[in-house]
């Protein structure tokens, strides 16, 4: 009797393993079928799908375009090394040897990237050529201009507070008579840049919330249109996860299509505005080319768009599908 029972248990265990293996193998196929089926459902409602894609794409294009201009503005301001340049005016009675010793000493500072020395003779010659008082300055018995040292800090020391600390450190040197740093201009520039970044973040956050709500409302309408079918599916034993999958895939498809549309819009806007910027910079005899979003930035935009689509559909699905229950007539 026991041998017979063992013979029965072995086929049962084998059948359980086979059924689990079949489930694992058929699960990707089911997901693929539901993903393609949800795309077909979107195709059968073109007006609703197109409006949702346009809203999603435009909502993502606006903050992405603003971020593109912030990126280019940061590139431009990073090239303005004179913005963080420190001018040191040495004492009038300082010899050339002492001035060069001072330069060799401050070049060892870790906060300093480059040092440029302007001798009193060179400073007077430059002033004669630019001021228009060349003939009058020739009557001077003594050069009134001191030696000047132009210091360019390293990147980490070019911020307003760090640049001010470096200036105070240099003013303690015995050879320095006076120092100058256009700190107010730096602070204003940084404040404007921070304001623009905060505006981009706030606008992007509001638009992302609106996208989630719009996609959630679109999925809600799709669920209500299929309310009877969902009730029948629950009546025959379909699980909530099985019913939810097509709607979740619909949200993901909205994200994919909306992200692709936003990429096209950003590319067209960047090309259109690059011509206007080129015309403007040519007037000021300055060469500048607008840099577009990189491949990885566009990829992150697509991933974020899919995340928004899934978020909106998930919130709607969890709330409304649970509320649908089959009723006995």
SULKAQUI-V411978 format. One record per pair of residues at least 6 apart in sequence whose C-alpha atoms are under 6 Angstrom apart, sorted by sequence separation. I is the first residue (numbers start at 0). GAP is how many residues later the second one is. D is the distance in Angstrom with one decimal. If there is no record, write none. Layout:
{{I,GAP,D} {I,GAP,D}}
This chain:
{{127,6,4.4} {156,6,5.5} {41,7,5.9} {273,16,5.6} {119,25,5.7} {119,26,5.2} {119,27,4.6} {118,28,4.7} {117,29,5.8} {117,30,5.0} {116,32,4.7} {115,33,5.7} {115,34,5.0} {114,35,5.8} {114,36,4.7} {113,37,5.9} {113,38,5.1} {112,39,5.6} {112,40,5.0} {111,41,4.3} {112,41,4.8} {110,42,5.6} {111,42,5.5} {110,43,5.6} {258,43,5.0} {110,46,5.8} {258,46,5.4} {254,50,4.7} {255,50,5.7} {254,51,4.0} {91,54,5.1} {251,54,5.2} {254,54,4.7} {253,55,5.9} {89,56,5.9} {89,57,5.4} {251,57,5.2} {250,58,4.5} {251,58,5.2} {88,59,4.7} {250,59,5.0} {87,60,5.6} {87,61,5.0} {86,62,5.9} {250,62,5.2} {86,63,4.8} {85,64,5.8} {85,65,5.0} {247,65,5.5} {84,66,5.7} {84,67,4.9} {83,74,5.3} {89,85,5.7} {89,86,4.5} {90,86,5.1} {89,87,5.1} {88,88,5.7} {88,89,5.2} {87,90,6.0} {87,91,4.4} {86,92,5.7} {86,93,5.1} {85,94,5.9} {218,94,5.9} {230,94,5.7} {85,95,5.2} {230,95,4.7} {211,96,5.8} {215,96,4.3} {219,96,5.8} {214,97,5.2} {215,97,5.1} {211,100,4.3} {215,100,5.1} {62,137,5.9} {62,141,5.1} {58,148,5.7} {55,155,5.9} {56,201,4.4} {60,201,5.0} {55,202,5.2} {56,202,5.8} {56,204,5.3} {52,205,4.6} {56,205,4.3} {60,205,6.0} {37,208,5.2} {33,212,5.5} {37,212,5.4} {34,214,5.5}}
